[in-house]
Amino acid sequence: MKKIITAAAFFILFLTGYSQQKYGHIDSQEILDAMPEYKQMKAALEKKRKEQEAKLKSMYKDYERRQKELTEYAAGLMEAVREEKMIELDSLTKAISAYEDRIDSDMDALQMKLLKPMNDKYLKIVDAVAKENGYTYIFDIATGSLAYYPPNDGNITGLVKKKMGITQ
C-alpha cells in the first residue's frame, strides 16, 4: 500500500512539474510548399536541371558519333590514330561521368543555398509564435527534428560532459 501511495505521489509530482510545458508541431514541408518563393525556387532548379541535361545529352551524342566513326573507319586507320581515337573516347567517357556527378552535387548545393533564406524565414516565425503562445518545444513532423526549443532551459550538455570527465 505504501508503494502505491509513493508511486501515486511521484506520478502527481511528475505531472505537476511537466504539465507547465507546452508542446506543438509543424509540418515544414507544408509550410515551404505554400511559400511563393519556394515555388519560384523549384522552377529555377527545374530550369537549371534541364539546361544541364541538355548539355549532358549533347555530350552523349558527341560520344556516340565518335564511337560510330571509330567503329566504321577503324580498319582503315593507322594503329596510332586508332589508339588516339580510343583514348579520346575513354577521356570523353570520364568527362561525361564526372559531369554527371557534378550535376547532382551542384544541384544539391544550389538547392541548399536557395532554401536557407526560406528556412530562416519560417523558423523565425515559428520562434515568435512559440514564444507568444507559451510553447516549450515545437517538433517538425516533416523532418523529425526540433523546430523550436528554449535556448538555455533543459540543456544538459555541460552535465553530461562533466559526468564523462570531459573538461572542454
C-alpha positions in Angstrom: 0.0 0.0 0.0 2.8 2.3 0.9 4.4 1.6 -2.6 1.2 2.5 -4.3 0.9 5.8 -2.4 4.6 6.6 -3.1 4.1 5.8 -6.8 0.9 7.9 -6.9 2.7 10.9 -5.2 5.6 10.6 -7.6 3.2 10.4 -10.6 1.4 13.6 -9.4 4.6 15.4 -8.8 5.8 14.3 -12.3 2.6 15.5 -13.9 2.7 18.8 -12.0 6.3 19.5 -13.0 5.8 18.8 -16.6 2.3 20.0 -17.1 3.6 23.5 -17.5 5.5 22.6 -20.6 3.6 23.0 -23.8 4.5 21.1 -27.0 3.5 21.6 -30.5 4.3 20.5 -34.0 4.6 21.9 -37.5 5.0 20.4 -41.0 7.8 22.3 -42.5 7.2 20.8 -46.0 3.6 22.0 -46.0 4.9 25.5 -45.0 7.5 25.5 -47.7 5.1 24.2 -50.3 2.8 27.2 -49.5 5.6 29.8 -49.9 5.7 31.7 -53.2 9.5 31.9 -53.1 9.6 28.1 -52.7 7.6 27.6 -55.9 10.0 30.1 -57.7 13.0 28.1 -56.4 11.6 24.8 -57.7 11.0 26.4 -61.1 14.6 27.8 -61.2 16.0 24.4 -60.1 14.0 22.6 -62.8 15.2 25.1 -65.4 18.8 24.6 -64.3 18.4 20.8 -64.3 17.0 20.9 -67.9 20.0 23.0 -69.0 22.4 20.6 -67.5 20.6 17.6 -69.0 20.7 19.2 -72.5 24.4 19.6 -72.2 24.7 16.0 -71.0 22.6 14.9 -73.9 24.9 16.8 -76.3 27.9 15.1 -74.7 26.3 11.7 -75.2 25.6 12.4 -78.9 29.2 13.5 -79.4 30.4 10.3 -77.8 28.1 8.2 -79.9 29.2 10.0 -83.1 32.8 9.5 -82.3 32.3 5.8 -81.4 30.4 5.2 -84.6 33.2 6.9 -86.6 35.8 4.7 -84.9 33.8 1.6 -85.5 33.2 2.4 -89.2 36.7 3.5 -90.0 38.8 1.5 -87.6 40.0 -0.9 -90.2 41.3 1.8 -92.5 43.1 3.8 -89.7 46.7 3.5 -88.8 47.2 1.8 -85.4 48.5 5.0 -83.8 45.5 7.0 -85.0 43.1 4.3 -83.9 44.7 4.2 -80.4 44.5 8.0 -80.2 40.8 7.9 -81.1 40.2 5.2 -78.4 42.0 7.4 -75.8 39.8 10.3 -76.8 36.7 8.1 -76.4 37.9 7.0 -73.0 38.6 10.6 -72.0 35.1 11.6 -73.1 33.6 8.8 -71.1 35.4 10.0 -68.0 34.3 13.6 -68.7 30.7 12.5 -69.0 30.8 10.6 -65.8 32.4 13.5 -63.9 29.8 15.9 -65.3 27.0 13.6 -64.2 28.5 13.5 -60.7 29.0 17.3 -60.7 25.4 17.9 -61.8 24.0 16.2 -58.7 26.3 17.9 -56.3 25.9 21.3 -57.9 22.1 20.9 -57.8 22.2 19.9 -54.2 24.4 22.8 -53.3 22.2 25.3 -55.2 19.1 23.9 -53.6 20.6 24.3 -50.1 21.7 27.8 -50.9 18.3 28.8 -52.1 16.4 27.0 -49.3 18.4 28.6 -46.4 16.7 32.0 -46.5 13.3 30.4 -46.7 14.1 28.1 -43.8 15.4 31.0 -41.8 12.3 33.0 -42.5 9.8 30.4 -41.4 11.9 29.3 -38.4 12.0 32.9 -37.2 8.2 33.0 -37.4 8.0 29.6 -35.6 10.2 31.1 -32.8 7.9 34.1 -32.5 4.7 32.0 -32.5 6.1 29.6 -29.9 7.1 32.4 -27.6 3.8 34.2 -28.0 1.8 31.1 -27.2 4.0 29.7 -24.5 5.3 26.6 -26.3 8.4 24.9 -24.8 9.1 22.7 -27.8 7.9 22.6 -31.4 8.6 19.4 -33.4 8.8 19.3 -37.1 6.9 16.3 -38.3 8.3 16.5 -41.8 11.9 16.2 -40.8 11.6 14.6 -37.3 13.6 17.4 -35.7 13.0 20.2 -33.3 11.9 23.4 -34.9 11.9 25.4 -31.6 13.3 24.8 -28.2 14.3 27.2 -25.4 17.9 28.2 -25.9 19.1 27.6 -22.3 16.4 25.7 -20.5 16.9 22.0 -20.4 20.4 22.0 -21.9 22.2 19.3 -20.0 25.3 19.2 -22.3 27.5 20.5 -19.6 26.3 18.0 -17.1 26.8 15.1 -19.5 30.4 16.3 -20.3 31.1 16.7 -16.6 29.8 13.1 -15.9 32.0 11.9 -18.8 35.1 13.6 -17.4 35.3 16.0 -20.4 36.7 19.4 -19.4 36.2 21.3 -22.6 
